[in-house]
């Protein structure tokens, strides 16, 4: 649960930065958000979630 909330916050910040710096239009951000909601209800959603968790585990295991 914490990973999904932080992921949403991170992606929200990225969209905001694109909106402010790179000329992302508000309509594009809305389409991206709607695409995410629709994608979450498809059969591929568990695979995407597992891939995100795997990537988070990989990044969390990196020692500096």
CORCORNOR-V442220 format. One line per field, one symbol per residue. phi: phi as a letter, one per 40 degrees, with the letter a starting at -180 (. if undefined). burial: + if it has 9 or more other ideal C-beta (glycine too) atoms within 8 Angstrom, else -. Layout:
# CORCORNOR-V442220
phi = ???
burial = ???
This chain:
# CORCORNOR-V442220
phi = .ccccccccccccccccccccbgccdccccccccccccccccccdcccccccccccccccccbb
burial = --+---+-------+-+++----+----+--++-----+-----+--+---++--+--------
